[in-house]
Amino acid sequence: MLADALAEAEATTELAPLVAALHRLPTPG
């Protein structure tokens, strides 16, 4: 269970910059 939580946290950390970049894009429409 702890390993799953760590893996999820690591994935979230890796995705954070990508998500931030997406939010900076102008929204279509």
N, C-alpha and C positions, 0 to 999 in steps of 0.2 A: 504493500500500500504506500509506504513512504517512497519507494522507488518510483511508483507511478506519479506521485505528487511532484517529485523532483524532476521527472521527465517532462511533466506538463509545464512546470515553472520554466524549465530551460527552453522549451518550445515557445512559450509566451515571450520570453526575453528575446529570442531570435526574431520573432515576428513583430515585436514592438516597433522597430524602426520602419518596417514595411507598412504597418498599419498607420503610423504617423504620416508617412509620405502620402498614403492614399487620402488621408483626411485633409492634407494640404492642397490636393488637386481641386480645381473648380468643379463643383457638382453640375452634372449635365441637367439641362432643363431649368 
